[in-house]
């Protein structure tokens, strides 16, 4: 079965706990091929032991993609659909395209780490007014689970992926919304392997050809280093070795890295219980209406299902970590305890169709649904970015 809007409405308006999609994968190189998980502080992998619910066996696992990373991938999948014109979502956009910037870029509320509450929007202008002082920005000052109407129209993804307005005027007391969509990918029976690195210089430059010196004054027709000590300030990066300028061979090294796994599993859940906690009063009313609440919650559920379905199309997580599904994904509806979950197919096209129908239903119920809101970074923010870009360009090192 495919999920239609009435089925989704019944699930949201009933007592069902959640939708769940569990997908098993193998590396694209086949079973036994090595995959490279993300590394965390100190170059560590996120490994742990988990109990297999079917056998009770303890299995060694490695995290291939975290909850936060999965949320980012789902948001980017929605953004791609927005840009393709297959869906129209409320979107904040700040364009850093000022002439003085070395690198031009754009940030949307589907890319910013804190979503609509991100400092990049806080410090931007809407029609000449600091965003948080505008009518749209002030929505964040009063948003809460009992009144999520304004946020629904301004940034509905914040209501399914979660948000904490910690950068606003109330600091840590700013509004908080729990994640309704949670997803992660884990590799099972993970065995650590080794990785090697080396480089052969086609010019056969050797250590004895140096030392290199940091050039006193650079010109457009000379590299940043020189072999002439009198024209240099000091040895390049202290040692003066050609390798400091990325010339010469790199001695082969071996270190721990990468894992072989028996398989990987992606588990995505959409909590309908979380959505039922949200209320959507209209026209600043002191109370809420059940039909309006149901329309908003159903649209958010459709948004979560679309995000989860769209993100499954691209499982190339990073270099040397591409996965391939063993079968087509299916969504299960966890409704009555003890009953077998109902199963649904929901491909990307059907998911977007469902989302469009949900959006139309929400609009018909009188709920807000903004279009694209374009902001302009404040002059101070532009200058901060400009200085940062120049420092990074000069040093090649990014610092927070």
ABEGO torsion letter per residue (X at the ends): XBBBAAAAAAAAABABABBBBBBBBBBAAEBGBBBBBBBBBGGBBBBBBBBBAAAGBBBBBBBABBAAAAAAAAAAAAAAAAAAGABBBBBBBBBBABAABABBBBBBAAABAAEAABAAAAABBBGGBBAAABAAAAAAAABBAABAAAAAAABAAAAAAEBBBAABAAEAABBBBBBABBBBBBBBGBBBBBBBBBBBBAAGBBAAAOBBBBBABBBAABBABBABAAABABBBGGAGBAAAAGBEBBBBBBBBEEBBBAEBBBBBBBBAAAAAABBBBBGGBABBBAAAAAAAAAAAAAAAAAAAAAAAABABABBGBBBBBABBBBBBBBBBBGBBBBBBBBBAAAAAAAAAAAAAAAAAAGBBBBBBBBBBBBAAAAAAAAAAAAAAAAAGBBBX
